[in-house]
Amino acid sequence: MILKVVIVEDEKHSRETLKSLLEEFCKEVQVIATASNVDEAVKVLSIFSPDVVFLDIELQSGVGFDVLEQIKEPNFEVIFTTAFEKYAIKAIKFSSLDYLLKPIDLDELQLAVEKARNRMDTSVYRQQIDNLMHSLTRESNRQEKICLATTAGMEFIAIEDIILCKADGSYTSFILKNKKSLLVSKHLKEYENLLVDQQFMRVHNSYLINLKEVKKYIKSDGGYIIMSNDMHVSLSPRKKDELLDVMRRM
């Protein structure tokens, strides 16, 4: 199946480079249109029906998110591009959407294209975009939901419903308040980077906990934590003082 692509990028060189990479190195991809600013992008997307849009976050006439705000019924996948890893990238990751850092790596580009080709679920995509736009309009970095890609599909989980995250090899298990657990094929470190600003703390190589769900700290047996679901969590000795300090401040 030919994947129809629109590129939204304000720099001519970057626009042409991405077009060349897509057409030369990505199988069955056709760039059907390009745009260099917000108004142009909205017009192009109202005329064409792409499968995938490569959307630069920083445009001279605004930001890429301004384009999405003006598209009422998006039925395409979005792959964001940016030269800067700023707050918006965290919001994108919380929504489990794809982004590429410039200069764009060919392997990462090919992987993003194949993921978009295989995903193509517009109903889930709309939820992801809604989650992203809601996050970006908030006054603080506090997130309400995170989108997790499980074997069954995408699941939108309230941050406050997560009790802890547990490392399981190259996977991460999310333990939730409703006694449900979700297995996600990403390392715990990735979620530590996302959730550290949401009152979560890595207390052990295997555990990332929601500090609001800590029930007790037990000094004996080297020290461990009891969570709100009565689960016992190991505490790394080097994390003990930091945990106690954070809990006192909370």
C-alpha positions, 0 to 999 in steps of 0.5 A, spaced: 500 500 500 502 506 498 503 511 504 501 518 502 505 523 506 504 531 507 510 535 509 509 541 514 516 544 514 518 552 514 525 551 512 526 549 504 532 545 505 529 541 511 523 540 507 527 537 501 531 533 504 526 529 508 522 529 501 528 525 498 529 521 504 522 518 504 521 517 497 528 514 496 529 510 502 522 508 505 518 503 501 511 505 498 511 512 500 509 518 496 509 525 498 503 528 495 504 535 498 508 540 502 507 546 506 511 551 509 507 555 515 500 554 519 495 557 514 498 553 508 498 546 512 491 547 514 489 549 506 493 543 504 490 538 509 483 540 507 484 539 500 489 532 500 487 526 504 494 524 507 495 517 511 501 521 514 503 528 516 510 530 518 509 536 522 515 541 524 513 543 531 517 550 531 514 554 525 515 561 523 508 563 523 506 559 529 507 552 532 505 545 529 500 544 534 496 550 531 495 546 525 492 540 529 487 545 533 484 547 526 483 540 523 476 538 526 476 530 524 484 528 523 484 522 519 491 521 518 497 519 523 502 525 525 510 524 526 512 530 529 519 533 527 523 538 531 530 540 532 529 542 540 527 537 545 523 541 550 517 540 554 512 539 548 516 532 547 514 530 554 507 531 552 508 528 545 511 522 549 505 522 554 500 521 548 505 515 545 505 519 539 512 519 534 517 524 533 523 525 530 529 529 532 533 533 527 537 532 523 533 526 522 536 519 522 535 515 516 533 508 521 529 512 525 525 515 519 524 508 516 522 505 523 517 511 524 514 510 517 513 503 518 510 504 525 505 509 522 503 504 516 502 498 521 498 503 526 493 507 522 487 507 527 484 513 526 479 513 532 485 511 537 489 517 534 484 522 535 484 520 543 492 521 542 491 528 539 486 530 544 490 528 550 496 531 547 492 538 546 489 538 553 496 537 556 499 543 552 494 547 554 495 546 561 498 551 565 503 547 569 507 540 567 502 536 570 499 531 566 492 527 567 493 521 562 499 517 559 497 513 553 500 506 553 502 501 547 500 494 550 499 488 546 492 489 546 492 496 543 493 503 546 490 504 553 489 511 556 491 511 563 490 516 569 496 518 572 493 518 579 491 511 578 498 508 577 501 505 584 507 503 581 511 501 575 516 495 575 521 493 571 520 486 567 527 485 563 526 490 557 518 491 559 515 495 564 509 493 568 504 498 570 500 496 577 494 500 577 489 502 583 483 497 580 488 491 581 489 491 573 496 491 571 499 492 564 505 490 560 508 495 556 514 494 551 519 499 554 524 500 559 523 503 566 528 508 565 523 511 559 517 512 564 522 514 569 524 520 565 516 522 563 514 521 570 519 524 575 515 531 574 509 527 576 511 526 583 514 519 582 520 516 584 525 511 582 526 508 589 530 501 586 533 499 580 526 495 579 521 500 582 518 507 580 513 509 585 507 514 585 509 517 592 502 519 593 500 512 594 506 510 599 502 507 605 508 506 610 516 506 610 519 500 614 526 501 617 527 493 618 530 488 613 534 494 610 528 498 609 522 497 604 516 501 602 508 498 603 504 501 597 497 503 598 495 496 595 499 493 600 505 491 595 512 491 598 517 495 594 524 494 595 528 501 597 535 502 595 539 504 601 542 510 597 535 512 595 533 512 603 534 519 605 532 522 598 525 518 599 524 520 607 526 528 605 521 528 599 515 524 603 517 530 609 516 535 604 509 532 601 
